[in-house]
């Protein structure tokens, strides 16, 4: 799987696919965990559907990055995605930002 990325110094922004579910989760996890940079921002704006496996993937990647001295942030203006993160209370476990720029600044 090849996802669109952007680099901001030591931070990499990864734009997730339209669907982040069971079918894509392993490939997304492998992609995120194989990056050279350990400070990642996952931009969910282009993602239309997320299931529990996709959410679990985000938490797993966060744990892996933290073990390596890095971290994961989420950026999204997508109302449905924010609501999913709130209802599942993952917004208290993952740092969620309204914009990629705000998420990048949080690593400073």
Residue pairs with C-beta under 8 A, 6 or more apart in sequence:
1 17
1 24
1 27
1 28
1 30
1 31
2 31
3 14
3 15
3 16
3 17
3 28
3 31
4 14
4 15
5 12
5 13
5 14
5 15
5 35
6 12
6 13
6 15
6 100
7 13
7 37
8 104
10 37
10 39
10 107
11 37
11 39
11 40
11 41
11 104
11 107
12 35
12 37
12 39
12 40
12 41
13 40
13 41
13 43
13 75
13 100
13 103
13 104
14 31
14 32
14 35
14 40
14 41
14 42
14 43
15 43
15 45
15 46
16 28
16 42
16 43
16 44
16 46
16 47
17 24
17 28
17 46
17 47
18 46
18 47
18 48
18 49
19 47
19 48
19 49
20 28
20 44
20 47
20 49
20 50
20 51
20 54
20 57
21 49
21 50
21 51
21 53
21 54
22 51
22 53
22 54
24 54
25 53
25 54
25 56
25 57
28 54
28 57
29 57
29 60
29 61
32 40
32 42
32 61
32 72
33 61
33 64
33 65
37 70
38 65
38 68
38 69
38 70
38 71
39 65
39 70
39 71
39 107
40 61
40 65
40 70
40 71
40 72
40 73
41 72
41 73
41 74
41 75
41 97
41 100
41 103
41 104
42 58
42 61
42 72
42 73
42 74
42 75
43 75
43 76
43 100
44 50
44 74
44 75
44 76
44 78
44 81
45 75
45 76
45 77
45 78
45 81
47 76
47 78
47 81
48 80
50 81
50 84
55 84
55 85
55 88
55 90
58 72
58 74
58 90
58 94
59 90
59 93
59 94
61 72
62 71
62 72
62 93
62 94
65 71
65 72
71 95
71 107
72 94
72 95
73 94
73 95
73 96
73 97
73 103
73 106
73 107
74 85
74 94
74 95
74 96
74 97
74 103
75 96
75 97
75 98
75 99
75 100
75 102
75 103
76 82
76 85
76 96
76 98
77 98
77 99
82 91
82 96
84 90
85 91
85 94
85 96
95 103
95 106
97 103
97 106
